[in-house]
Amino acid sequence: MMEGQFLFFSGIGFLLDLIAMFLILPILIFTIHLFTVYVEESDLKRRFGQEWESYCKNVHRWIPKLKKTKKSVIIQ
């Protein structure tokens, strides 16, 4: 979701020819990254413990993995 916001603000800056948007955007990205890592993820680790750690091993933070996943079997 945050990646979409970054692309949105970049597009607005490009369309409106706002150079300031491109100067502010790296600061915004860095600030959101720090907040996510140090505040949100530490809270999730405290709340969910080992389940959260195993989730983090399988899911990348910002860029998704592009490998094929196992197909799930639906039992009826």
C-alpha positions as CSV (number, residue, x, y, z in Angstrom):
1,M,0.0,0.0,0.0
2,M,2.8,2.4,0.8
3,E,4.5,1.7,-2.5
4,G,1.3,2.9,-4.2
5,Q,1.3,6.1,-2.2
6,F,4.9,6.8,-3.2
7,L,4.0,6.2,-6.9
8,F,0.9,8.4,-6.5
9,F,2.9,11.3,-5.0
10,S,5.6,10.9,-7.7
11,G,2.9,11.0,-10.4
12,I,1.3,14.1,-8.9
13,G,4.7,15.8,-8.7
14,F,5.4,14.9,-12.3
15,L,2.0,16.0,-13.7
16,L,2.1,19.3,-11.8
17,D,5.8,19.9,-12.5
18,L,6.5,20.2,-8.7
19,I,10.2,19.8,-8.1
20,A,9.6,20.1,-4.4
21,M,7.6,16.9,-4.4
22,F,10.7,15.0,-5.6
23,L,12.8,16.6,-2.9
24,I,10.3,15.8,-0.2
25,L,9.5,12.2,-1.4
26,P,12.8,10.6,-0.3
27,I,12.4,12.1,3.2
28,L,8.9,10.8,3.4
29,I,9.9,7.3,2.2
30,F,12.8,7.2,4.8
31,T,10.5,8.4,7.6
32,I,7.8,5.8,6.8
33,H,10.4,3.1,6.6
34,L,11.8,3.9,10.0
35,F,8.3,4.1,11.5
36,T,7.4,0.8,10.0
37,V,10.5,-1.1,11.1
38,Y,10.9,0.3,14.6
39,V,7.4,1.0,15.8
40,E,4.9,-1.2,13.9
41,E,7.1,-4.3,13.5
42,S,8.4,-4.3,17.0
43,D,4.7,-4.1,18.2
44,L,3.7,-7.0,16.0
45,K,6.7,-9.0,17.2
46,R,5.6,-8.4,20.8
47,R,2.0,-9.3,20.1
48,F,2.5,-12.3,17.9
49,G,5.9,-13.6,18.9
50,Q,7.2,-16.7,16.9
51,E,4.3,-16.6,14.5
52,W,5.3,-13.1,13.4
53,E,9.0,-14.1,13.0
54,S,8.1,-17.0,10.8
55,Y,5.9,-14.7,8.7
56,C,8.8,-12.3,8.3
57,K,11.0,-15.1,7.0
58,N,8.5,-15.9,4.2
59,V,7.4,-12.4,3.2
60,H,9.6,-9.5,2.1
61,R,8.9,-6.1,3.6
62,W,8.6,-3.9,0.6
63,I,9.2,-5.9,-2.6
64,P,7.3,-9.1,-3.1
65,K,9.0,-12.4,-4.0
66,L,8.5,-13.4,-7.6
67,K,8.8,-17.1,-7.3
68,K,6.0,-19.6,-7.8
69,T,4.1,-20.7,-4.7
70,K,2.6,-24.1,-4.1
71,K,-0.9,-24.6,-5.4
72,S,-3.4,-25.2,-2.7
73,V,-5.6,-28.2,-2.8
74,I,-9.3,-27.6,-2.3
75,I,-11.0,-30.5,-0.6
76,Q,-14.7,-30.7,-0.9
